[in-house]
Amino acid sequence: MNYKTQIEAARSGIVTKEIAQVAKDEKVPESELMPLVASGKVAIPANIRHTALHPHGFGSGLRTKINVNLGVSGDCADYSKELEKARLAEKFGAEAIMDLSNYGKTQEFRQKLIETSPATIGTVPVYDAIGYLGKNLKDITAEDFLKVVRHHAEEGVDFMTVHAGINRRAVDAFMRSKRKMNIVSRGGSLLFAWMKMTGNENPFYEHYDELLDILHEYDVTISIGDALRPGCIEDSTDASQIAELTEIGFLAKHAWEHGVQVIVEGPGHMAMDEIAANVKLEKRLCHGAPFYVLGPLVTDIAPGYDHITSAIGGAVAAANGADFLCYVTPAEHLRLPDLNDVKEGIIAAKIAAHAADIAKGVKDAREPDSRMSEARRKLDWDETYRFSIDSEKARAYHESVPPEDRDSCSMCGKMCAVRTMNCILNGTDPEQCPRKR
């Protein structure tokens, strides 16, 4: 059997170099990974033209991955700064980067990103349609939208967010629901507006097979966008969200039948007590497809701190089975994030993902924590820095107020509990214990 995509290879019993790499990174046997890829429960986005890619697996039984959003807007159009953000994302181990640029001609930046980044690269083609085509939204045709998808696929994009689930049935549910925040998805709002202005069905739903043909040709994974995700906790788990999720379940299954890998996107804003049920619902309705969540943000009243509200929701979601977390920065809802915002968002998302992996029992997830505990017991500061998610910050904090003795910190000094226990258990009076200067 000829194959083109990772899912087709796995179904044929062929171990691609990408499958082999993911198995090695995740420390799982290829024999265990292959059926997960074949069934769609694990996706390995890997465009055949992204030669700089280090492939990652997203889905059941694997480490929780994180995504970093970047890209220019009309008010902040400095691509050099966005490349700095990409390098920062790579430094801290973000597995995916999405270019969400929505202004001007984005091709040059995207090509540079794909040529140089080992991260899995994603885009939202509908964002680029207006700038790329140079048309007003209402004048764009279904063929135009597909043209932009093909353009991104040819460039080497590994996964694309396509809001194919917001069809007329889902729109009817939305119109009846009388939401407080309406539609907060940028791509979803553009497609809703296009549908209203033209009177046509969602082009990505109506021409779904043509879309899948393009994605299949380059082995692009479809990340089925949640256009009707809740934008406030009052709108969560409403009829709109569930109506679209039901449509997404059918679209996911059809994509797999077409040999295209799938990721399903999820909420949004959501109270903590609803998150676990939402993850289980997605896994049921979407046949176990990898679940990619934005947050969820567990409260609406923390502008400037939404990396924290997101990390709380992300940890709960991932502990209950979500596979992929989209980072949120302190600038969410306020402005385009700067370099420091991006770092804060990455660290918060990494903490959430790692905490969830411990809870899920992911293989070797506890290993760095065990190594950190050993370093702390020994009061080995260099090892403590090494196992920190942000080693530079850990070192800077400890050294900003130098302790009198190296075997303590400025918080406790000679009353350090760890030092006291080490001395006592070694049969030495803590007052007589040798101190590191």
C-alpha positions as CSV (number, residue, x, y, z in Angstrom):
1,M,0.0,0.0,0.0
2,N,1.3,3.4,-0.9
3,Y,1.2,6.0,1.9
4,K,1.7,9.7,2.1
5,T,0.9,10.7,5.7
6,Q,2.0,9.6,9.1
7,I,-1.4,8.0,9.9
8,E,-1.3,6.1,6.6
9,A,2.2,4.9,7.3
10,A,1.2,3.6,10.8
11,R,-1.8,1.8,9.3
12,S,0.6,0.1,6.9
13,G,3.0,-0.9,9.7
14,I,5.7,1.4,8.4
15,V,7.8,3.1,11.0
16,T,8.7,6.5,9.6
17,K,11.6,8.5,10.9
18,E,9.1,10.8,12.6
19,I,7.4,7.9,14.4
20,A,10.8,6.6,15.4
21,Q,11.9,10.0,16.8
22,V,8.7,10.4,18.8
23,A,9.0,6.9,20.3
24,K,12.6,7.7,21.3
25,D,11.7,11.1,22.8
26,E,8.7,9.7,24.7
27,K,10.5,6.5,25.8
28,V,7.7,4.3,24.5
29,P,8.1,1.3,22.3
30,E,7.3,1.9,18.6
31,S,4.9,-1.1,18.8
32,E,2.9,0.9,21.4
33,L,3.0,4.2,19.5
34,M,2.1,2.8,16.0
35,P,-1.6,1.8,16.8
36,L,-2.1,5.2,18.5
37,V,-1.0,7.0,15.4
38,A,-2.9,4.7,13.2
39,S,-6.2,5.3,15.1
40,G,-5.7,9.1,15.2
41,K,-5.3,9.2,19.0
42,V,-1.8,10.5,18.5
43,A,-0.9,13.0,15.8
44,I,2.6,13.8,14.6
45,P,2.3,17.0,12.5
46,A,5.2,16.9,10.0
47,N,4.8,18.7,6.7
48,I,7.0,17.0,4.1
49,R,8.6,20.4,3.3
50,H,9.5,21.3,6.9
51,T,13.1,20.0,6.8
52,A,14.2,21.7,10.0
53,L,11.5,20.0,12.0
54,H,12.1,17.9,15.2
55,P,8.8,16.0,15.2
56,H,6.7,15.8,18.3
57,G,3.7,13.5,19.1
58,F,0.5,15.0,20.5
59,G,-2.0,12.7,22.1
60,S,-2.8,9.8,24.3
61,G,-0.2,8.6,26.7
62,L,2.4,11.1,25.7
63,R,3.8,14.2,27.4
64,T,1.6,17.2,27.4
65,K,2.9,19.7,24.8
66,I,2.7,23.5,24.7
67,N,2.2,26.0,21.9
68,V,3.5,29.5,21.7
69,N,1.5,32.1,19.6
70,L,3.3,34.9,17.9
71,G,2.9,37.1,14.9
72,V,2.4,40.8,13.9
73,S,-0.7,43.0,13.9
74,G,-1.4,46.3,12.2
75,D,-0.3,48.2,15.4
76,C,2.9,46.1,16.0
77,A,4.5,45.0,12.7
78,D,8.1,44.2,13.6
79,Y,8.9,40.7,12.4
80,S,12.4,40.8,13.9
81,K,10.7,40.9,17.4
82,E,8.6,37.9,16.5
83,L,11.6,35.9,15.5
84,E,13.1,36.8,18.9
85,K,10.0,35.3,20.5
86,A,10.4,32.2,18.3
87,R,14.0,31.7,19.5
88,L,12.8,32.2,23.1
89,A,10.1,29.6,22.6
90,E,12.7,27.1,21.3
91,K,15.0,27.9,24.2
92,F,12.4,26.9,26.7
93,G,11.3,23.8,24.9
94,A,8.0,24.8,23.4
95,E,7.0,22.0,21.1
96,A,4.9,24.2,18.8
97,I,4.8,27.7,17.5
98,M,1.8,29.3,15.7
99,D,2.2,32.3,13.4
100,L,-1.0,34.3,13.9
101,S,0.2,37.3,11.9
102,N,-2.8,39.2,10.6
103,Y,-1.3,42.2,8.9
104,G,0.5,42.7,5.6
105,K,2.4,40.1,3.5
106,T,3.3,37.4,6.0
107,Q,5.0,35.0,3.6
108,E,8.6,36.1,4.2
109,F,8.4,35.8,8.0
110,R,6.6,32.4,7.8
111,Q,9.2,31.0,5.4
112,K,12.0,32.2,7.7
113,L,10.3,30.5,10.7
114,I,9.9,27.2,8.8
115,E,13.4,27.2,7.5
116,T,15.0,27.7,10.9
117,S,12.7,26.4,13.6
118,P,12.7,22.7,14.8
119,A,9.3,23.4,16.5
120,T,6.0,22.2,15.0
121,I,4.7,25.2,13.0
122,G,1.0,26.1,12.8
123,T,-1.0,28.8,11.2
124,V,-4.6,30.0,10.8
125,P,-5.0,30.5,7.1
126,V,-8.2,32.6,7.4
127,Y,-6.1,35.3,9.2
128,D,-3.8,35.6,6.2
129,A,-6.5,35.6,3.6
130,I,-7.3,39.3,3.6
131,G,-3.7,40.4,3.5
132,Y,-2.5,37.7,1.1
133,L,-5.4,38.2,-1.4
134,G,-5.7,41.9,-1.0
135,K,-9.5,41.7,-0.9
136,N,-12.3,42.8,1.4
137,L,-13.7,39.9,3.5
138,K,-17.1,39.8,1.7
139,D,-15.3,39.6,-1.7
140,I,-13.3,36.5,-0.9
141,T,-14.5,33.4,-2.5
142,A,-14.4,29.8,-1.2
143,E,-11.7,29.1,-3.8
144,D,-9.7,32.0,-2.4
145,F,-9.8,30.6,1.1
146,L,-8.6,27.2,-0.3
147,K,-5.9,29.0,-2.2
148,V,-4.4,30.4,1.0
149,V,-4.5,26.9,2.6
150,R,-2.6,25.5,-0.3
151,H,-0.1,28.4,-0.1
152,H,0.6,27.7,3.6
153,A,0.9,23.9,2.9
154,E,3.4,24.5,0.1
155,E,5.5,26.6,2.5
156,G,5.8,23.8,5.0
157,V,3.3,24.5,7.7
158,D,2.8,21.4,9.9
159,F,-0.7,22.1,11.2
160,M,-3.4,24.5,10.4
161,T,-6.3,25.7,12.5
162,V,-9.4,25.6,10.3
163,H,-12.8,26.5,11.7
164,A,-14.7,24.0,9.7
165,G,-17.2,23.1,12.4
166,I,-19.1,26.5,12.4
167,N,-21.6,25.4,9.8
168,R,-25.2,26.6,9.4
169,R,-26.4,24.1,12.1
170,A,-23.9,25.4,14.6
171,V,-24.7,29.0,13.7
172,D,-28.4,28.3,14.3
173,A,-27.5,27.0,17.8
174,F,-25.4,30.1,18.4
175,M,-28.1,32.5,17.3
176,R,-30.6,30.8,19.8
177,S,-28.2,30.8,22.7
178,K,-28.0,34.6,23.3
179,R,-24.4,34.5,24.5
180,K,-22.9,37.2,26.7
181,M,-19.6,37.4,24.7
182,N,-20.9,36.2,21.3
183,I,-18.0,34.8,19.2
184,V,-14.5,35.5,20.5
185,S,-12.6,33.4,18.1
186,R,-10.9,35.7,15.6
187,G,-11.1,33.1,12.8
188,G,-14.6,32.1,13.8
189,S,-15.9,35.7,13.8
190,L,-14.4,36.3,10.3
191,L,-16.1,33.2,8.9
192,F,-19.4,34.0,10.7
193,A,-19.3,37.5,9.2
194,W,-18.4,36.1,5.8
195,M,-21.3,33.6,6.0
196,K,-23.7,36.4,7.0
197,M,-22.6,38.8,4.3
198,T,-22.5,36.3,1.5
199,G,-25.4,34.0,2.5
200,N,-23.1,31.0,1.9
201,E,-22.2,28.0,3.9
202,N,-18.8,27.9,5.7
203,P,-16.4,27.4,2.8
204,F,-14.2,25.0,4.8
205,Y,-17.2,22.9,5.7
206,E,-18.8,23.0,2.2
207,H,-15.5,22.2,0.5
208,Y,-14.1,20.0,3.2
209,D,-13.0,17.2,0.9
210,E,-11.0,19.7,-1.2
211,L,-9.5,21.1,1.9
212,L,-8.5,17.6,3.0
213,D,-7.0,16.8,-0.4
214,I,-4.6,19.8,0.0
215,L,-3.6,18.8,3.6
216,H,-3.1,15.2,2.6
217,E,-0.8,16.1,-0.2
218,Y,1.7,17.7,2.2
219,D,0.8,15.7,5.3
220,V,-0.5,18.8,7.1
221,T,-2.4,18.0,10.3
222,I,-5.8,19.7,10.6
223,S,-6.4,21.4,13.9
224,I,-10.2,21.8,13.8
225,G,-10.8,25.2,15.4
226,D,-13.4,25.9,18.0
227,A,-15.0,29.0,16.5
228,L,-17.7,28.9,19.2
229,R,-15.5,28.4,22.2
230,P,-16.7,30.3,25.3
231,G,-15.1,33.8,25.8
232,C,-16.3,34.1,29.3
233,I,-17.2,31.6,32.0
234,E,-20.9,32.4,31.7
235,D,-20.9,31.1,28.1
236,S,-19.1,27.8,28.9
237,T,-20.6,24.4,28.0
238,D,-23.5,26.1,26.3
239,A,-25.5,24.8,23.3
240,S,-23.3,26.7,20.9
241,Q,-20.1,25.1,22.1
242,I,-21.6,21.6,22.2
243,A,-23.3,22.0,18.8
244,E,-20.0,22.8,17.2
245,L,-18.2,20.1,19.0
246,T,-20.7,17.5,17.7
247,E,-19.9,18.7,14.1
248,I,-16.2,18.6,14.8
249,G,-16.5,14.9,15.8
250,F,-17.9,14.0,12.4
251,L,-15.2,16.2,10.7
252,A,-12.5,14.5,12.6
253,K,-13.6,11.0,11.6
254,H,-13.9,12.1,8.0
255,A,-10.4,13.5,8.0
256,W,-9.0,10.2,9.3
257,E,-10.8,8.3,6.6
258,H,-9.1,10.7,4.1
259,G,-5.6,9.9,5.6
260,V,-5.3,13.3,7.3
261,Q,-4.2,13.6,11.0
262,V,-6.4,15.6,13.4
263,I,-6.1,17.7,16.5
264,V,-9.3,19.2,18.0
265,E,-9.3,22.6,19.6
266,G,-11.2,23.4,22.8
267,P,-12.2,26.2,25.2
268,G,-11.7,29.0,26.1
269,H,-13.0,30.4,29.4
270,M,-14.5,27.9,31.8
271,A,-15.1,27.4,35.5
272,M,-12.8,24.8,37.1
273,D,-15.7,22.4,37.9
274,E,-16.6,22.1,34.2
275,I,-13.2,21.3,32.8
276,A,-12.9,17.6,33.5
277,A,-16.3,16.9,32.0
278,N,-15.5,19.0,28.9
279,V,-12.3,16.9,28.3
280,K,-14.2,13.7,28.6
281,L,-16.9,15.0,26.3
282,E,-14.4,16.0,23.6
283,K,-12.7,12.6,23.8
284,R,-16.1,10.8,23.4
285,L,-17.6,13.0,20.7
286,C,-14.3,13.3,18.7
287,H,-13.3,9.6,19.0
288,G,-10.2,10.1,21.2
289,A,-8.6,12.8,18.9
290,P,-5.8,14.8,20.6
291,F,-7.3,17.7,22.5
292,Y,-5.7,21.2,22.2
293,V,-7.0,23.8,24.8
294,L,-6.6,27.5,25.1
295,G,-6.3,27.7,28.9
296,P,-9.1,27.2,29.8
297,L,-9.1,30.5,31.7
298,V,-10.9,29.8,35.0
299,T,-11.9,33.4,35.8
300,D,-12.6,36.5,33.7
301,I,-11.3,39.2,36.2
302,A,-7.5,38.9,36.0
303,P,-6.2,41.0,33.1
304,G,-2.5,41.2,33.4
305,Y,-2.4,37.8,35.1
306,D,-4.2,35.6,32.6
307,H,-1.0,33.4,32.3
308,I,-1.9,32.3,35.8
309,T,-5.7,31.8,35.2
310,S,-4.7,29.8,32.1
311,A,-2.1,27.7,33.8
312,I,-4.6,26.7,36.5
313,G,-7.2,25.6,33.8
314,G,-4.6,24.0,31.6
315,A,-3.2,21.9,34.5
316,V,-6.8,20.7,35.3
317,A,-7.5,20.0,31.6
318,A,-4.3,18.1,30.9
319,A,-4.6,16.1,34.2
320,N,-8.0,14.9,32.9
321,G,-6.7,14.0,29.4
322,A,-6.1,17.1,27.3
323,D,-2.9,16.7,25.3
324,F,-1.8,20.1,24.1
325,L,-1.9,23.5,25.9
326,C,-1.8,26.8,24.1
327,Y,0.1,29.3,26.3
328,V,-1.5,32.5,27.4
329,T,0.6,35.5,28.3
330,P,0.0,38.3,30.9
331,A,-0.9,40.5,27.9
332,E,-3.9,38.4,26.9
333,H,-7.0,40.6,26.2
334,L,-4.8,43.8,26.5
335,R,-2.1,44.0,23.8
336,L,0.3,42.2,21.6
337,P,2.7,40.4,24.1
338,D,6.3,41.6,24.3
339,L,9.3,39.3,24.9
340,N,8.9,39.2,28.6
341,D,5.2,38.4,28.3
342,V,6.1,35.5,26.0
343,K,8.6,34.1,28.5
344,E,6.1,34.4,31.4
345,G,3.4,32.7,29.3
346,I,5.8,29.9,28.3
347,I,6.9,29.2,31.9
348,A,3.3,29.1,33.2
349,A,2.3,26.7,30.4
350,K,5.3,24.5,31.0
351,I,4.5,24.3,34.7
352,A,0.9,23.4,33.9
353,A,1.9,20.7,31.4
354,H,4.5,19.1,33.7
355,A,2.2,19.1,36.7
356,A,-0.4,17.4,34.6
357,D,2.1,14.8,33.4
358,I,2.9,13.9,37.0
359,A,-0.8,13.5,37.7
360,K,-1.4,11.4,34.6
361,G,1.6,9.1,35.3
362,V,3.4,9.9,32.1
363,K,6.6,7.8,31.9
364,D,9.5,9.5,33.7
365,A,7.5,12.7,34.4
366,R,8.6,12.6,38.0
367,E,12.3,12.2,37.2
368,P,13.4,15.9,37.1
369,D,11.4,16.5,40.4
370,S,13.3,13.6,42.0
371,R,16.6,15.0,40.8
372,M,15.6,18.5,42.1
373,S,14.8,17.1,45.5
374,E,18.2,15.4,45.7
375,A,19.9,18.6,44.7
376,R,18.0,20.5,47.4
377,R,18.8,17.9,50.1
378,K,22.4,18.3,49.2
379,L,22.2,22.1,49.1
380,D,23.7,21.8,45.7
381,W,22.8,25.1,44.1
382,D,24.3,24.5,40.7
383,E,22.2,21.3,40.4
384,T,19.1,23.2,41.7
385,Y,19.5,25.7,38.9
386,R,20.1,22.9,36.3
387,F,16.8,21.2,37.0
388,S,14.8,24.4,37.2
389,I,12.4,25.2,34.4
390,D,13.9,28.7,34.3
391,S,17.5,28.2,35.5
392,E,18.5,31.8,34.9
393,K,15.8,33.2,37.1
394,A,16.4,30.6,39.9
395,R,20.1,31.6,39.9
396,A,19.4,35.3,39.7
397,Y,17.0,35.1,42.7
398,H,19.3,33.1,44.9
399,E,22.3,35.3,44.1
400,S,20.5,38.6,44.4
401,V,20.8,38.5,48.2
402,P,23.9,36.4,48.9
403,P,23.7,34.4,52.1
404,E,26.5,34.4,54.5
405,D,27.0,30.7,54.0
406,R,26.8,28.9,50.7
407,D,24.8,26.0,52.2
408,S,21.7,28.2,52.8
409,C,19.7,31.0,51.3
410,S,18.9,34.5,52.6
411,M,15.5,33.3,53.8
412,C,16.7,31.0,56.6
413,G,20.4,31.4,56.9
414,K,21.9,29.1,59.6
415,M,18.3,28.1,60.6
416,C,17.9,26.3,57.2
417,A,15.9,23.1,57.9
418,V,17.7,21.1,55.3
419,R,21.1,22.0,56.7
420,T,20.0,21.3,60.3
421,M,18.7,17.8,59.3
422,N,21.8,17.0,57.3
423,C,24.0,17.9,60.3
424,I,21.8,16.0,62.9
425,L,21.5,12.9,60.8
426,N,25.3,12.9,60.3
427,G,25.7,13.0,64.1
428,T,26.9,16.6,64.1
429,D,25.7,19.6,66.2
430,P,24.3,22.1,63.7
431,E,26.3,24.8,65.4
432,Q,29.5,22.8,64.8
433,C,28.6,21.7,61.2
434,P,31.2,23.0,58.6
435,R,29.8,25.8,56.5
436,K,30.4,26.6,52.9
437,R,31.8,30.1,52.4
